[in-house]
């Protein structure tokens, strides 16, 4: 079957009413692309994710897309948009309509083919739908879902490498900003006794919970949803965040670690790495520093 992606160019103020119009005409779902949403992420200092400024291209245009069967009469939409423009007090934008054919392909298998097992030392991260016959000792199966953390990104991969420098047997571990739970789950499969996985995003918590069940470590996992919430005493902490969030985390992280405990921090672009290290060096000594691509990660030990 063939589908139509019908996109209307409008303004931020009228994105909702255009979305409603598409839905009333029978759209099977609606998506909105607004550059202001990207800018909001870049400007929000609470965000735990890093976004490149190049993602933001200033524009007043907002693109609202609906999805219809191939027999949809686009003229109905155009008539509705003409009425909307005639009745509008504020600027509705151009209300131009574009149509794109979409074939009913197996999109799930299409994106899955780009995921391959990723080996780091004795650890291999395996997409849950694949078999792995290699020699790595520790297999971690992941369903990427919508949460960050598949092992493909340099920041995550370096954390997995540094993790293998730490004696984990029976340790109490914290995975701060857990995303998919990849670091906490890998630590548990490498011998850690208990892991607390924390994230600001509830969808990430659900993803981490599901992946912990997938790997048979749910009985040793705890989950906390909140902004930099720390409670308990940990032997090891993983924080694959951003420079700004790591600086915010610094006042509380040392207090949550036992004396001689380890912290792995990552998500550092080169331009901010020394700034973060200078801050953390007040209470930590640098054990090892890795660099891959545009990123750095560090293994620290509490003094």
N, C-alpha and C positions, 0 to 999 in steps of 0.2 A: 504494500500500500504506500501511496505517496501523500505527504503532508505539506502544508503551506505554513511557512513562518512569515507572519505579517507584522511588520515593524512600523511604528508611528513615531515620528520625530516631534517632540513636544518640549515643554519646560518643566522644571522641578515642581512648580505649583500645580500643574495639571497632570502629573504622572498618575496620580491615584484615580482621577476621573476617567482618564484614557484606559487605565487598567480595568476599571469597572465596565467601561463600554465594550472592551474586547471580551470580557467574561460573559456579559449579557448576550453577546452575539454567538456564544458557544465555544469560546477558546478553551482548549484543553491545557490550562495553565498559562501563566503570564510571567514574564521576566522583565526587570527594569535595569537599565544601565545608565547610572548617573555619576558623572565624574566627581560630584560633591561628596558622594559616599566614600570614594577613595581618599579625598582630601580630609574627610572627618577621621579616617583611620590614621592618616599621617600626622594629624594634629593632636590626636588623643594620646596623652602621655601615659594613660593607664593601659594602653594596648600592650599585650605581651608579645606581639609579633613585629618583625622587622619588615618594612615596605620601602622599596626603592622610590625616591622622589620622581624618577622618570616615569613611574606609572601614572602620575597625575598630569594630564594635559587639560589646561583650563578651557572650558567650553560651557555655554549656557544650554546646549542641546542635551536632551534626555531621550533615550531610545527605549520604547516600551514595545515588547514583542508578544504576540499571541500565536497560538498553534491550532490550525484548523485542518479539517479533511480537505482533500483535493477538490471537492465540489463547492467549496465556500465561495459565495458571491461577494467579492471585495467591494462592490459598489454600495452594498448595505453599510459597510463601515465608513466609506467616504461620505455618504449622506449624513450619518450620525455625527461625524467630525465637523461637517459644515454647520450643522445646527449648534454644536458645541461652541464653535468659533463665533457664531453670530450672537450667542447668549453670554459670552464671556466678558467679564469686566477687566480681568487681568490678562497678561500676555500668555497665550496658549502655546507659543512657539509656532513653527511652520505647519505642523500637522501633516507633513508629507508622509505618504504611505509607500513602503517598498515591500515586495513579495519575493520570497525565496523558496524553491522546492527542496523538500527534505525527504529522502527515501527512508523507508522503515527498515533500517539495518540493525544488526545486533550490536548496539552501541556499547553494551557492557563488555562483550568480548573484544570490541575495538580498543577500549582504553586498557583492558587487562593485558594486552599483548606487550605493552611498554614496561611492565613490571617483571623484573628478573630477580633471582636470588642474589643477595649482596653479602659477600664474605668480608669479614674484618677480623683478622687473627683467628681465634678458635670459634668465633661466632658467625653464624649465617642467618640473615633475615630472609624469610621465605614467604611470598604471598600465599595465602591460605589455599588457593586453588591449584598450586603447583606442587609437584613432587621434587625432592632434592636427593641426589645420590652421591653428593660430594663427601669429603672427609672431615668437615668441620665438626667439632665435638658438641657444640651447643646450637640447637636449631630453635629459632624463634619464628613462629608463624603469625603473620599480621594480615588483618583486613584493613586496608588503608582508610576506607570510608571517607568522611569529610574532615577528619582531624589531622593535624600536622604530625608527621613522624612515620616515614616508611623506610628509613635507612638510606634513602637515595640522596638526601641533602648532606652537604659536607659537614654542617654543624652537628647533625645527629651521628653521622659516621665517625667523626672524631671523638665524640663522647663514648661511643662503643669501644673505640680503641683504647682510650684512657681508662675506661672502666676495668679493662683487663690488667691494668697496672696495680689494682687495689685488691687487698685480701678481703673477699666478700663473704666468706663462709659464716653463716649464722648472723650476719650483720643486719641492723635496723636501718633501712634506706628510705630516703625522701626523694621523690621525683617531682620537682617544682615546675609547673607548666608542662604537665605530662603529655598533653595532646593525645595521641593514640595509645599512650602507655608504653611505648617501645623501650624506653630506657629502664623504667622500673621493672617491666616484665623480663627484660634481658638480665638485669641484675639478679632477679629471683632465680632464673634458670642457670645463672652462674654460681649459685650457692647462697645468696642472701636469704635471711630468715623471714623478714617482714618488709613490706614496702608500702609507704603512704604515697598515693598519687594525687596531686593537687593541680587544679586548673580553674581559671576564671570562667571558662565556657562549659556549660552543662553538657553540651553535645560531645565535647572532648571526654568528659568524665564517663559518659555512656559508652563511648568508643573504647576507652581504656578498660572499662569493666568487661565488655564483650571480649576484648582481646585477652584479658587475663583468664577468662573461662576457656577460650580457645586453646590456651597454652597450659591449662591445668594448674594455674597458680592462684586462682581466685581466693582460696582459703588463706593465703598469705598476703592478701592485698587489702588495703583500706583506701577509701576515696573521699576527697574533700573538695567541695566546690566553693571558691571564694578568692578574693584578691589578696595574694601573698599571705594567706593564713598559715601560721606555723604553731604547732602544739606538739609537744613530745621532745624526746632527746634521741638524736640520730647519730649513727656512726659514719654514714656516707650521705651526701646530698648531690643531686644532679639538677642543674639549672641551665637549660638550653633556652635562653630568653633573648633579650636585647641589652645593649649597654645601659640604656636608661633604666630598664626594669631591674637589672642586676645592681645598679647603684642604689635604687630604692630598696632592694632586698638586703643590702649589706648590713644595716643596723641590727636586723633580726636573725640573719642566717648564722653568724658565729655563735649566738646564744643557743641555737637549736642543735649545735654539733658538740659531741663530747670532745674532751681534750685529745688531740692527736687524730681527730676525725678528718675525713677527706671531703673535699668539694670539687666537683667537676663543673666548670662554668663554660658556656659556649654561646654561639649566636653573636659573636663579636666581629664587627667589620674592622679591618686593619687600623682605620683612623681613630677608633675608640678603644682599642685593646689596651694600650699603655695606661690610659686614664683609669680604666676599670682595675687593672692590676695594681696601680699605685694605691687606689682606695683599699683593695682587699689585702694588700701586703701589710697593713697595720696589724692584722690578726692572723694572717696566713703566710706560709712560705710557699714559693713556687716550686713544684716538683717536676713538672713537665709542661711544655708548651708546644702545641701543634698548629700548623697553618696549612690550609688547603683552599685553593681558589681565592676568593675575596674574604675568607673567614679565618678566625682563630678560635682555639679552645685551650683551656688550661686545667691542669690537675694541681690542686692546692691542698696543703695540709695545715690544719689548725695548730697554731703555736701553743 
